[in-house]
């Protein structure tokens, strides 16, 4: 029982560093939990929370979108241990199930992003000016960087490469089972009208705050973490716990809401590019 308690209190990345087989155990547990839920719902004849289409679902969709975005905001904070230790891992795992990635992948990739910010080889998020190119490259790069993180810790050899191939297959399988679980739990209408569009919308929002938070949307500014607090960003900061104070977040990641940092400790406005030498090389 103490081992289970310790697992629920420690961060996935800490366990990942100690145990080369962490991901096999982690994704196997998720797969078994999802299979248990699937068999239970199918066996009981469960029809789903929202089995049929109705007009009211269109009115509820903005709430669903907000909740899934907030799950990203909370898993982001859980990745930095910003909840009380007794609940941080639990919050991270619940939010990981909601956003469809599971907590471990979110945390490991995000920690790598902080450690190798804007590094064209090691940052999971590319230094890319175009939003859609950035989004596409990020989605492809996540799996690559998960593998690279494993090689950095345990060596790049034929054995570790074989392990990572099987790890990726198991991760994909457990992720697919998670979506099947959501489909059965919510029902066809709940899944396709509420959850799936909210999942896609929230994922695009997360891509946007990482992209804009590194000021890639304005060519006259350097690609680096910066604080944005005007227009839409002003609104976003106040409904999503200072999410566009991205520069200050990189500096003070222990703050749940970086907008609350003392003014003298904030990173502040983005830095203009004064010469061609300052333009970052493309990722």
C-alpha positions in Angstrom: 0.0 0.0 0.0 2.9 2.4 0.8 4.3 1.8 -2.7 1.0 2.8 -4.3 0.8 5.8 -2.1 4.4 6.8 -3.0 3.5 6.4 -6.7 0.5 8.7 -6.3 2.6 11.4 -4.6 5.7 11.4 -6.8 5.8 13.0 -10.2 5.9 10.7 -13.3 9.1 12.2 -14.5 10.8 11.4 -11.2 9.7 7.7 -11.5 10.7 7.7 -15.2 14.3 8.7 -14.3 14.6 6.0 -11.8 12.9 3.1 -13.7 13.6 2.4 -17.4 10.4 0.3 -17.5 8.3 3.0 -16.0 6.3 3.6 -19.2 5.4 0.0 -19.6 3.9 -0.1 -16.1 2.3 3.2 -16.5 0.5 2.6 -19.8 -0.3 -1.0 -18.8 -2.2 0.3 -15.8 -4.0 2.8 -17.9 -4.9 0.1 -20.4 -6.2 -2.2 -17.7 -8.3 0.6 -16.1 -9.8 1.5 -19.5 -10.5 -2.1 -20.3 -12.2 -2.6 -16.9 -14.4 0.5 -17.5 -15.2 -0.6 -21.1 -16.3 -4.1 -20.1 -18.3 -2.8 -17.2 -20.2 -0.3 -19.3 -20.8 -2.8 -22.2 -21.8 -5.5 -19.8 -24.3 -3.3 -17.9 -25.9 -2.0 -21.1 -24.8 1.6 -20.3 -26.1 3.9 -23.1 -24.0 6.9 -22.2 -24.7 10.2 -20.5 -25.7 11.9 -23.7 -26.7 9.2 -26.2 -28.8 11.3 -28.6 -28.5 14.7 -30.4 -30.4 17.6 -29.0 -30.3 21.4 -29.6 -29.3 22.2 -26.0 -25.9 20.6 -26.7 -24.9 23.5 -28.9 -25.4 25.8 -25.9 -23.4 23.5 -23.6 -20.4 23.2 -26.0 -18.7 26.5 -24.9 -18.8 25.1 -21.3 -17.3 21.8 -22.4 -14.6 23.7 -24.4 -13.7 25.8 -21.3 -13.5 22.8 -19.1 -11.2 20.9 -21.4 -9.0 24.0 -21.7 -8.9 24.3 -17.9 -7.9 20.7 -17.7 -4.9 21.7 -19.8 -4.2 24.7 -17.5 -4.4 22.4 -14.5 -2.2 19.7 -15.9 0.3 22.4 -16.9 0.4 23.5 -13.2 0.5 19.9 -12.0 3.6 19.3 -14.3 5.4 21.9 -12.2 4.1 20.5 -8.8 1.9 23.6 -8.2 -0.9 21.8 -6.4 -0.4 20.6 -2.9 1.7 17.4 -2.9 -1.1 15.3 -1.5 -3.3 15.9 -4.6 -0.8 17.1 -7.4 -0.4 13.6 -9.0 -4.1 12.9 -8.7 -5.1 16.2 -10.3 -2.5 15.6 -13.1 -3.8 12.1 -13.8 -7.5 13.2 -13.9 -6.7 16.1 -16.2 -4.5 13.8 -18.3 -7.5 11.6 -18.9 -9.6 14.6 -19.9 -7.1 16.0 -22.4 -6.4 12.5 -23.8 -2.6 12.5 -23.4 -2.3 11.0 -19.9 -0.3 12.9 -17.3 3.1 11.3 -17.8 3.5 12.2 -21.4 2.3 15.8 -20.8 4.7 16.2 -17.9 7.8 14.7 -19.5 7.4 16.6 -22.8 6.7 19.9 -21.0 9.7 19.5 -18.6 11.8 18.9 -21.7 10.4 22.1 -23.2 11.5 24.1 -20.2 14.9 22.5 -20.1 15.6 23.0 -23.8 13.6 26.1 -24.5 13.7 27.1 -28.2 16.5 24.6 -28.9 16.0 23.5 -32.5 17.1 19.9 -31.8 15.7 19.3 -28.3 12.7 21.5 -27.7 9.4 19.6 -28.5 8.0 22.9 -29.8 9.8 24.2 -32.9 10.9 27.8 -33.4 8.4 28.3 -36.2 6.7 31.5 -37.3 3.6 30.0 -38.9 1.0 28.7 -36.5 -0.2 25.8 -38.5 3.4 24.7 -39.4 4.2 25.1 -35.7 1.2 22.9 -34.7 1.9 20.2 -37.3 5.6 20.0 -36.4 4.8 20.0 -32.7 2.4 17.1 -33.0 5.0 15.1 -34.9 7.9 16.1 -32.6 6.2 15.1 -29.4 6.8 11.3 -30.0 10.3 12.0 -31.2 11.2 14.0 -28.1 9.7 11.3 -25.8 12.0 8.8 -27.4 14.9 11.2 -27.2 14.3 11.8 -23.5 14.6 8.0 -22.9 17.8 7.8 -24.9 19.2 10.8 -23.0 18.6 8.9 -19.7 19.3 5.3 -20.6 21.4 5.4 -23.7 20.8 5.1 -27.5 21.4 1.5 -28.4 19.6 -1.2 -30.5 18.0 -2.4 -27.2 16.6 1.0 -26.2 15.4 1.6 -29.7 13.5 -1.7 -29.7 12.1 -0.8 -26.3 10.9 2.6 -27.5 9.1 1.0 -30.5 7.1 -1.2 -28.2 6.6 1.6 -25.7 5.1 3.8 -28.4 2.8 0.9 -29.5 1.6 0.4 -25.9 1.1 4.1 -25.4 -0.9 4.4 -28.6 -3.1 1.4 -27.5 -3.7 2.7 -24.0 -4.6 6.1 -25.5 -7.0 4.5 -28.0 -8.7 2.6 -25.1 -9.0 5.9 -23.2 -11.0 7.4 -26.1 -13.2 4.3 -26.4 -13.9 4.7 -22.7 -14.9 8.4 -23.2 -17.1 7.4 -26.1 -18.9 4.7 -24.1 -19.2 6.9 -21.0 -20.6 10.0 -22.8 -22.6 8.3 -25.5 -22.4 9.0 -29.2 -23.8 12.6 -29.0 -21.8 13.5 -25.9 -18.6 12.3 -27.5 -19.0 13.6 -31.1 -20.8 16.9 -30.3 -19.3 17.9 -27.0 -16.1 16.1 -26.0 -14.3 15.5 -29.4 -14.8 19.1 -30.7 -13.8 20.4 -27.3 -10.7 18.2 -27.3 -9.6 19.5 -30.7 -10.4 23.1 -29.8 -8.5 22.9 -26.5 -5.5 21.2 -28.2 -5.3 24.1 -30.8 -5.6 26.6 -27.9 -2.6 24.9 -26.1 -0.6 25.1 -29.3 -1.5 28.8 -29.6 -0.4 29.8 -26.1 2.9 28.0 -26.6 3.4 29.5 -30.1 2.3 33.1 -29.2 3.9 32.8 -25.8 7.3 32.5 -27.5 6.3 35.5 -29.6 6.5 33.6 -32.9 3.5 35.5 -34.3 5.3 38.8 -34.9 8.4 38.6 -37.1 9.9 41.9 -35.7 10.3 40.2 -32.3 12.6 37.5 -31.2 11.3 33.9 -30.7 11.7 33.5 -27.0 9.3 33.3 -23.9 7.5 36.6 -23.4 4.6 38.1 -21.6 1.5 39.1 -23.7 -1.2 41.1 -22.0 -3.2 43.0 -24.7 -6.3 42.4 -26.7 -7.3 38.7 -26.6 -4.3 37.9 -24.5 -5.6 40.3 -21.8 -8.9 38.3 -21.7 -7.1 34.9 -21.9 -4.9 35.8 -18.9 -7.9 36.6 -16.7 -9.9 33.5 -17.5 -7.0 31.0 -17.8 -4.8 32.0 -14.8 -2.3 34.2 -16.6 -1.6 31.7 -19.4 -0.1 34.3 -21.7 2.4 35.5 -19.1 4.6 32.8 -20.7 7.9 34.5 -20.2 7.3 34.9 -16.5 6.1 31.3 -16.3 9.4 30.2 -17.8 11.2 32.2 -15.2 9.0 31.4 -12.2 7.3 28.1 -13.1 6.4 27.5 -9.4 3.7 30.1 -9.6 0.2 28.8 -10.4 -0.7 32.2 -12.0 2.4 34.0 -13.3 0.3 37.2 -13.8 0.5 37.5 -10.0 4.2 37.7 -9.9 5.6 41.0 -8.5 6.2 43.4 -11.3 9.9 43.6 -10.8 10.2 39.8 -11.3 8.2 39.6 -14.5 9.9 39.0 -17.8 7.8 41.7 -19.4 7.2 42.7 -23.0 8.9 40.8 -25.9 12.2 41.9 -27.2 12.4 43.5 -30.7 15.0 42.1 -33.2 17.5 44.9 -33.8 19.6 43.1 -36.4 19.6 40.1 -38.7 22.0 38.3 -36.5 19.3 38.0 -33.8 16.9 36.2 -36.0 16.8 32.6 -34.8 17.6 29.8 -37.2 14.6 27.8 -38.4 13.8 24.6 -36.5 
